[in-house]
Amino acid sequence: MISTLNPAQGPAVGGNQVIISGVGLLGATAVRFGTNSAIYAVVSNSSIRAIAPPGVGQTSVRVTSPTGTSNGLTYTYVPAPVLSGLVPGQGPTSGGNQVVLTGTGFT
């Protein structure tokens, strides 16, 4: 059984480390983010380090062992920010000027 994911979200391109906590994790044979397999290392009976594969939206993280598959916890993929504007488009080489960026996904 798994109880927490830390962090519970990450970039859509994947690649970030997620600590999966719970009980009975020592015999883990697979970690999946939805249908995608993750690279993982069992740290202890209560902890697994996994690398999130790429994905979109929300998915369920599950751990499989010889005794079955765990409950699922929600992991959210956060899309990369998209830059659509930059004002002013130029400035002094010494820097120091204020620039306003516009787009989506900055939070």
Chimera marker file (.cmm) of the C-alpha trace (Angstrom):
<marker_set name="trace">
<marker id="1" x="0.000" y="0.000" z="0.000" r="1" g="1" b="0" radius="0.5"/>
<marker id="2" x="1.300" y="3.458" z="-0.884" r="1" g="1" b="0" radius="0.5"/>
<marker id="3" x="0.453" y="6.543" z="1.167" r="1" g="1" b="0" radius="0.5"/>
<marker id="4" x="2.299" y="9.533" z="-0.347" r="1" g="1" b="0" radius="0.5"/>
<marker id="5" x="4.064" y="10.798" z="-3.456" r="1" g="1" b="0" radius="0.5"/>
<marker id="6" x="6.642" y="13.546" z="-3.027" r="1" g="1" b="0" radius="0.5"/>
<marker id="7" x="6.318" y="15.567" z="-5.158" r="1" g="1" b="0" radius="0.5"/>
<marker id="8" x="2.839" y="14.710" z="-6.457" r="1" g="1" b="0" radius="0.5"/>
<marker id="9" x="3.384" y="16.678" z="-9.650" r="1" g="1" b="0" radius="0.5"/>
<marker id="10" x="6.117" y="17.316" z="-12.176" r="1" g="1" b="0" radius="0.5"/>
<marker id="11" x="6.957" y="18.344" z="-15.718" r="1" g="1" b="0" radius="0.5"/>
<marker id="12" x="5.177" y="16.718" z="-18.668" r="1" g="1" b="0" radius="0.5"/>
<marker id="13" x="8.583" y="15.725" z="-20.094" r="1" g="1" b="0" radius="0.5"/>
<marker id="14" x="9.132" y="13.514" z="-17.035" r="1" g="1" b="0" radius="0.5"/>
<marker id="15" x="12.560" y="12.912" z="-15.550" r="1" g="1" b="0" radius="0.5"/>
<marker id="16" x="11.981" y="14.146" z="-12.023" r="1" g="1" b="0" radius="0.5"/>
<marker id="17" x="12.522" y="12.022" z="-8.944" r="1" g="1" b="0" radius="0.5"/>
<marker id="18" x="9.419" y="11.004" z="-6.994" r="1" g="1" b="0" radius="0.5"/>
<marker id="19" x="9.620" y="9.445" z="-3.539" r="1" g="1" b="0" radius="0.5"/>
<marker id="20" x="6.855" y="6.879" z="-3.046" r="1" g="1" b="0" radius="0.5"/>
<marker id="21" x="6.125" y="6.119" z="0.611" r="1" g="1" b="0" radius="0.5"/>
<marker id="22" x="4.024" y="3.328" z="2.056" r="1" g="1" b="0" radius="0.5"/>
<marker id="23" x="4.288" y="-0.145" z="3.553" r="1" g="1" b="0" radius="0.5"/>
<marker id="24" x="5.310" y="-3.481" z="2.074" r="1" g="1" b="0" radius="0.5"/>
<marker id="25" x="7.351" y="-1.956" z="-0.750" r="1" g="1" b="0" radius="0.5"/>
<marker id="26" x="10.479" y="-4.095" z="-0.328" r="1" g="1" b="0" radius="0.5"/>
<marker id="27" x="9.488" y="-6.701" z="-2.932" r="1" g="1" b="0" radius="0.5"/>
<marker id="28" x="8.386" y="-4.221" z="-5.620" r="1" g="1" b="0" radius="0.5"/>
<marker id="29" x="8.642" y="-5.601" z="-9.155" r="1" g="1" b="0" radius="0.5"/>
<marker id="30" x="7.234" y="-2.597" z="-11.055" r="1" g="1" b="0" radius="0.5"/>
<marker id="31" x="6.269" y="1.045" z="-10.649" r="1" g="1" b="0" radius="0.5"/>
<marker id="32" x="3.814" y="2.528" z="-13.137" r="1" g="1" b="0" radius="0.5"/>
<marker id="33" x="2.605" y="6.043" z="-13.804" r="1" g="1" b="0" radius="0.5"/>
<marker id="34" x="-0.643" y="5.151" z="-15.535" r="1" g="1" b="0" radius="0.5"/>
<marker id="35" x="0.376" y="2.643" z="-18.217" r="1" g="1" b="0" radius="0.5"/>
<marker id="36" x="3.984" y="3.888" z="-18.360" r="1" g="1" b="0" radius="0.5"/>
<marker id="37" x="6.726" y="2.006" z="-16.530" r="1" g="1" b="0" radius="0.5"/>
<marker id="38" x="9.080" y="4.014" z="-14.355" r="1" g="1" b="0" radius="0.5"/>
<marker id="39" x="12.725" y="3.479" z="-13.530" r="1" g="1" b="0" radius="0.5"/>
<marker id="40" x="12.856" y="2.928" z="-9.771" r="1" g="1" b="0" radius="0.5"/>
<marker id="41" x="14.942" y="1.825" z="-6.816" r="1" g="1" b="0" radius="0.5"/>
<marker id="42" x="13.561" y="0.266" z="-3.647" r="1" g="1" b="0" radius="0.5"/>
<marker id="43" x="15.109" y="2.175" z="-0.754" r="1" g="1" b="0" radius="0.5"/>
<marker id="44" x="13.377" y="0.329" z="2.094" r="1" g="1" b="0" radius="0.5"/>
<marker id="45" x="10.169" y="-1.466" z="2.986" r="1" g="1" b="0" radius="0.5"/>
<marker id="46" x="8.532" y="1.981" z="3.209" r="1" g="1" b="0" radius="0.5"/>
<marker id="47" x="10.206" y="3.952" z="0.407" r="1" g="1" b="0" radius="0.5"/>
<marker id="48" x="10.836" y="3.788" z="-3.345" r="1" g="1" b="0" radius="0.5"/>
<marker id="49" x="12.670" y="6.346" z="-5.490" r="1" g="1" b="0" radius="0.5"/>
<marker id="50" x="11.141" y="6.532" z="-8.969" r="1" g="1" b="0" radius="0.5"/>
<marker id="51" x="11.849" y="8.636" z="-12.055" r="1" g="1" b="0" radius="0.5"/>
<marker id="52" x="8.590" y="9.886" z="-13.549" r="1" g="1" b="0" radius="0.5"/>
<marker id="53" x="8.195" y="8.978" z="-17.219" r="1" g="1" b="0" radius="0.5"/>
<marker id="54" x="6.740" y="11.576" z="-19.630" r="1" g="1" b="0" radius="0.5"/>
<marker id="55" x="2.974" y="12.083" z="-19.476" r="1" g="1" b="0" radius="0.5"/>
<marker id="56" x="-0.007" y="14.407" z="-19.718" r="1" g="1" b="0" radius="0.5"/>
<marker id="57" x="-2.655" y="15.484" z="-17.197" r="1" g="1" b="0" radius="0.5"/>
<marker id="58" x="-3.331" y="13.332" z="-14.156" r="1" g="1" b="0" radius="0.5"/>
<marker id="59" x="-2.421" y="9.688" z="-13.786" r="1" g="1" b="0" radius="0.5"/>
<marker id="60" x="-2.422" y="7.021" z="-11.110" r="1" g="1" b="0" radius="0.5"/>
<marker id="61" x="0.878" y="5.795" z="-9.628" r="1" g="1" b="0" radius="0.5"/>
<marker id="62" x="0.884" y="2.138" z="-8.563" r="1" g="1" b="0" radius="0.5"/>
<marker id="63" x="3.488" y="-0.283" z="-7.228" r="1" g="1" b="0" radius="0.5"/>
<marker id="64" x="3.373" y="-3.968" z="-8.156" r="1" g="1" b="0" radius="0.5"/>
<marker id="65" x="4.861" y="-6.742" z="-6.027" r="1" g="1" b="0" radius="0.5"/>
<marker id="66" x="4.518" y="-10.542" z="-5.960" r="1" g="1" b="0" radius="0.5"/>
<marker id="67" x="1.500" y="-10.128" z="-3.649" r="1" g="1" b="0" radius="0.5"/>
<marker id="68" x="-0.393" y="-7.782" z="-6.002" r="1" g="1" b="0" radius="0.5"/>
<marker id="69" x="-0.748" y="-4.172" z="-7.084" r="1" g="1" b="0" radius="0.5"/>
<marker id="70" x="-1.052" y="-1.282" z="-4.646" r="1" g="1" b="0" radius="0.5"/>
<marker id="71" x="-3.709" y="1.351" z="-4.412" r="1" g="1" b="0" radius="0.5"/>
<marker id="72" x="-3.164" y="4.276" z="-6.779" r="1" g="1" b="0" radius="0.5"/>
<marker id="73" x="-2.229" y="7.837" z="-5.894" r="1" g="1" b="0" radius="0.5"/>
<marker id="74" x="-2.706" y="10.774" z="-8.263" r="1" g="1" b="0" radius="0.5"/>
<marker id="75" x="0.309" y="12.327" z="-9.969" r="1" g="1" b="0" radius="0.5"/>
<marker id="76" x="-0.209" y="15.469" z="-12.050" r="1" g="1" b="0" radius="0.5"/>
<marker id="77" x="1.890" y="16.336" z="-15.098" r="1" g="1" b="0" radius="0.5"/>
<marker id="78" x="2.374" y="20.083" z="-15.445" r="1" g="1" b="0" radius="0.5"/>
<marker id="79" x="2.779" y="21.385" z="-19.011" r="1" g="1" b="0" radius="0.5"/>
<marker id="80" x="5.781" y="23.558" z="-19.809" r="1" g="1" b="0" radius="0.5"/>
<marker id="81" x="5.190" y="27.310" z="-19.923" r="1" g="1" b="0" radius="0.5"/>
<marker id="82" x="4.540" y="28.837" z="-23.355" r="1" g="1" b="0" radius="0.5"/>
<marker id="83" x="6.014" y="32.268" z="-24.057" r="1" g="1" b="0" radius="0.5"/>
<marker id="84" x="3.975" y="34.362" z="-26.517" r="1" g="1" b="0" radius="0.5"/>
<marker id="85" x="5.348" y="37.850" z="-25.991" r="1" g="1" b="0" radius="0.5"/>
<marker id="86" x="8.256" y="39.879" z="-24.712" r="1" g="1" b="0" radius="0.5"/>
<marker id="87" x="8.228" y="43.683" z="-24.261" r="1" g="1" b="0" radius="0.5"/>
<marker id="88" x="10.571" y="45.363" z="-24.920" r="1" g="1" b="0" radius="0.5"/>
<marker id="89" x="12.205" y="43.057" z="-27.427" r="1" g="1" b="0" radius="0.5"/>
<marker id="90" x="15.619" y="44.595" z="-26.915" r="1" g="1" b="0" radius="0.5"/>
<marker id="91" x="17.647" y="46.413" z="-24.280" r="1" g="1" b="0" radius="0.5"/>
<marker id="92" x="21.078" y="47.633" z="-23.269" r="1" g="1" b="0" radius="0.5"/>
<marker id="93" x="23.931" y="45.149" z="-23.143" r="1" g="1" b="0" radius="0.5"/>
<marker id="94" x="24.544" y="46.212" z="-19.549" r="1" g="1" b="0" radius="0.5"/>
<marker id="95" x="21.123" y="44.815" z="-18.589" r="1" g="1" b="0" radius="0.5"/>
<marker id="96" x="19.004" y="46.220" z="-15.798" r="1" g="1" b="0" radius="0.5"/>
<marker id="97" x="15.895" y="47.032" z="-17.823" r="1" g="1" b="0" radius="0.5"/>
<marker id="98" x="12.476" y="45.636" z="-16.933" r="1" g="1" b="0" radius="0.5"/>
<marker id="99" x="10.944" y="43.116" z="-19.353" r="1" g="1" b="0" radius="0.5"/>
<marker id="100" x="7.326" y="41.928" z="-19.399" r="1" g="1" b="0" radius="0.5"/>
<marker id="101" x="6.734" y="38.322" z="-20.460" r="1" g="1" b="0" radius="0.5"/>
<marker id="102" x="3.315" y="37.131" z="-21.609" r="1" g="1" b="0" radius="0.5"/>
<marker id="103" x="2.103" y="33.603" z="-22.217" r="1" g="1" b="0" radius="0.5"/>
<marker id="104" x="0.620" y="30.665" z="-20.341" r="1" g="1" b="0" radius="0.5"/>
<marker id="105" x="1.681" y="28.189" z="-17.661" r="1" g="1" b="0" radius="0.5"/>
<marker id="106" x="3.926" y="30.492" z="-15.648" r="1" g="1" b="0" radius="0.5"/>
<marker id="107" x="2.543" y="29.516" z="-12.237" r="1" g="1" b="0" radius="0.5"/>
<link id1="1" id2="2" r="1" g="1" b="0" radius="0.2"/>
<link id1="2" id2="3" r="1" g="1" b="0" radius="0.2"/>
<link id1="3" id2="4" r="1" g="1" b="0" radius="0.2"/>
<link id1="4" id2="5" r="1" g="1" b="0" radius="0.2"/>
<link id1="5" id2="6" r="1" g="1" b="0" radius="0.2"/>
<link id1="6" id2="7" r="1" g="1" b="0" radius="0.2"/>
<link id1="7" id2="8" r="1" g="1" b="0" radius="0.2"/>
<link id1="8" id2="9" r="1" g="1" b="0" radius="0.2"/>
<link id1="9" id2="10" r="1" g="1" b="0" radius="0.2"/>
<link id1="10" id2="11" r="1" g="1" b="0" radius="0.2"/>
<link id1="11" id2="12" r="1" g="1" b="0" radius="0.2"/>
<link id1="12" id2="13" r="1" g="1" b="0" radius="0.2"/>
<link id1="13" id2="14" r="1" g="1" b="0" radius="0.2"/>
<link id1="14" id2="15" r="1" g="1" b="0" radius="0.2"/>
<link id1="15" id2="16" r="1" g="1" b="0" radius="0.2"/>
<link id1="16" id2="17" r="1" g="1" b="0" radius="0.2"/>
<link id1="17" id2="18" r="1" g="1" b="0" radius="0.2"/>
<link id1="18" id2="19" r="1" g="1" b="0" radius="0.2"/>
<link id1="19" id2="20" r="1" g="1" b="0" radius="0.2"/>
<link id1="20" id2="21" r="1" g="1" b="0" radius="0.2"/>
<link id1="21" id2="22" r="1" g="1" b="0" radius="0.2"/>
<link id1="22" id2="23" r="1" g="1" b="0" radius="0.2"/>
<link id1="23" id2="24" r="1" g="1" b="0" radius="0.2"/>
<link id1="24" id2="25" r="1" g="1" b="0" radius="0.2"/>
<link id1="25" id2="26" r="1" g="1" b="0" radius="0.2"/>
<link id1="26" id2="27" r="1" g="1" b="0" radius="0.2"/>
<link id1="27" id2="28" r="1" g="1" b="0" radius="0.2"/>
<link id1="28" id2="29" r="1" g="1" b="0" radius="0.2"/>
<link id1="29" id2="30" r="1" g="1" b="0" radius="0.2"/>
<link id1="30" id2="31" r="1" g="1" b="0" radius="0.2"/>
<link id1="31" id2="32" r="1" g="1" b="0" radius="0.2"/>
<link id1="32" id2="33" r="1" g="1" b="0" radius="0.2"/>
<link id1="33" id2="34" r="1" g="1" b="0" radius="0.2"/>
<link id1="34" id2="35" r="1" g="1" b="0" radius="0.2"/>
<link id1="35" id2="36" r="1" g="1" b="0" radius="0.2"/>
<link id1="36" id2="37" r="1" g="1" b="0" radius="0.2"/>
<link id1="37" id2="38" r="1" g="1" b="0" radius="0.2"/>
<link id1="38" id2="39" r="1" g="1" b="0" radius="0.2"/>
<link id1="39" id2="40" r="1" g="1" b="0" radius="0.2"/>
<link id1="40" id2="41" r="1" g="1" b="0" radius="0.2"/>
<link id1="41" id2="42" r="1" g="1" b="0" radius="0.2"/>
<link id1="42" id2="43" r="1" g="1" b="0" radius="0.2"/>
<link id1="43" id2="44" r="1" g="1" b="0" radius="0.2"/>
<link id1="44" id2="45" r="1" g="1" b="0" radius="0.2"/>
<link id1="45" id2="46" r="1" g="1" b="0" radius="0.2"/>
<link id1="46" id2="47" r="1" g="1" b="0" radius="0.2"/>
<link id1="47" id2="48" r="1" g="1" b="0" radius="0.2"/>
<link id1="48" id2="49" r="1" g="1" b="0" radius="0.2"/>
<link id1="49" id2="50" r="1" g="1" b="0" radius="0.2"/>
<link id1="50" id2="51" r="1" g="1" b="0" radius="0.2"/>
<link id1="51" id2="52" r="1" g="1" b="0" radius="0.2"/>
<link id1="52" id2="53" r="1" g="1" b="0" radius="0.2"/>
<link id1="53" id2="54" r="1" g="1" b="0" radius="0.2"/>
<link id1="54" id2="55" r="1" g="1" b="0" radius="0.2"/>
<link id1="55" id2="56" r="1" g="1" b="0" radius="0.2"/>
<link id1="56" id2="57" r="1" g="1" b="0" radius="0.2"/>
<link id1="57" id2="58" r="1" g="1" b="0" radius="0.2"/>
<link id1="58" id2="59" r="1" g="1" b="0" radius="0.2"/>
<link id1="59" id2="60" r="1" g="1" b="0" radius="0.2"/>
<link id1="60" id2="61" r="1" g="1" b="0" radius="0.2"/>
<link id1="61" id2="62" r="1" g="1" b="0" radius="0.2"/>
<link id1="62" id2="63" r="1" g="1" b="0" radius="0.2"/>
<link id1="63" id2="64" r="1" g="1" b="0" radius="0.2"/>
<link id1="64" id2="65" r="1" g="1" b="0" radius="0.2"/>
<link id1="65" id2="66" r="1" g="1" b="0" radius="0.2"/>
<link id1="66" id2="67" r="1" g="1" b="0" radius="0.2"/>
<link id1="67" id2="68" r="1" g="1" b="0" radius="0.2"/>
<link id1="68" id2="69" r="1" g="1" b="0" radius="0.2"/>
<link id1="69" id2="70" r="1" g="1" b="0" radius="0.2"/>
<link id1="70" id2="71" r="1" g="1" b="0" radius="0.2"/>
<link id1="71" id2="72" r="1" g="1" b="0" radius="0.2"/>
<link id1="72" id2="73" r="1" g="1" b="0" radius="0.2"/>
<link id1="73" id2="74" r="1" g="1" b="0" radius="0.2"/>
<link id1="74" id2="75" r="1" g="1" b="0" radius="0.2"/>
<link id1="75" id2="76" r="1" g="1" b="0" radius="0.2"/>
<link id1="76" id2="77" r="1" g="1" b="0" radius="0.2"/>
<link id1="77" id2="78" r="1" g="1" b="0" radius="0.2"/>
<link id1="78" id2="79" r="1" g="1" b="0" radius="0.2"/>
<link id1="79" id2="80" r="1" g="1" b="0" radius="0.2"/>
<link id1="80" id2="81" r="1" g="1" b="0" radius="0.2"/>
<link id1="81" id2="82" r="1" g="1" b="0" radius="0.2"/>
<link id1="82" id2="83" r="1" g="1" b="0" radius="0.2"/>
<link id1="83" id2="84" r="1" g="1" b="0" radius="0.2"/>
<link id1="84" id2="85" r="1" g="1" b="0" radius="0.2"/>
<link id1="85" id2="86" r="1" g="1" b="0" radius="0.2"/>
<link id1="86" id2="87" r="1" g="1" b="0" radius="0.2"/>
<link id1="87" id2="88" r="1" g="1" b="0" radius="0.2"/>
<link id1="88" id2="89" r="1" g="1" b="0" radius="0.2"/>
<link id1="89" id2="90" r="1" g="1" b="0" radius="0.2"/>
<link id1="90" id2="91" r="1" g="1" b="0" radius="0.2"/>
<link id1="91" id2="92" r="1" g="1" b="0" radius="0.2"/>
<link id1="92" id2="93" r="1" g="1" b="0" radius="0.2"/>
<link id1="93" id2="94" r="1" g="1" b="0" radius="0.2"/>
<link id1="94" id2="95" r="1" g="1" b="0" radius="0.2"/>
<link id1="95" id2="96" r="1" g="1" b="0" radius="0.2"/>
<link id1="96" id2="97" r="1" g="1" b="0" radius="0.2"/>
<link id1="97" id2="98" r="1" g="1" b="0" radius="0.2"/>
<link id1="98" id2="99" r="1" g="1" b="0" radius="0.2"/>
<link id1="99" id2="100" r="1" g="1" b="0" radius="0.2"/>
<link id1="100" id2="101" r="1" g="1" b="0" radius="0.2"/>
<link id1="101" id2="102" r="1" g="1" b="0" radius="0.2"/>
<link id1="102" id2="103" r="1" g="1" b="0" radius="0.2"/>
<link id1="103" id2="104" r="1" g="1" b="0" radius="0.2"/>
<link id1="104" id2="105" r="1" g="1" b="0" radius="0.2"/>
<link id1="105" id2="106" r="1" g="1" b="0" radius="0.2"/>
<link id1="106" id2="107" r="1" g="1" b="0" radius="0.2"/>
</marker_set>
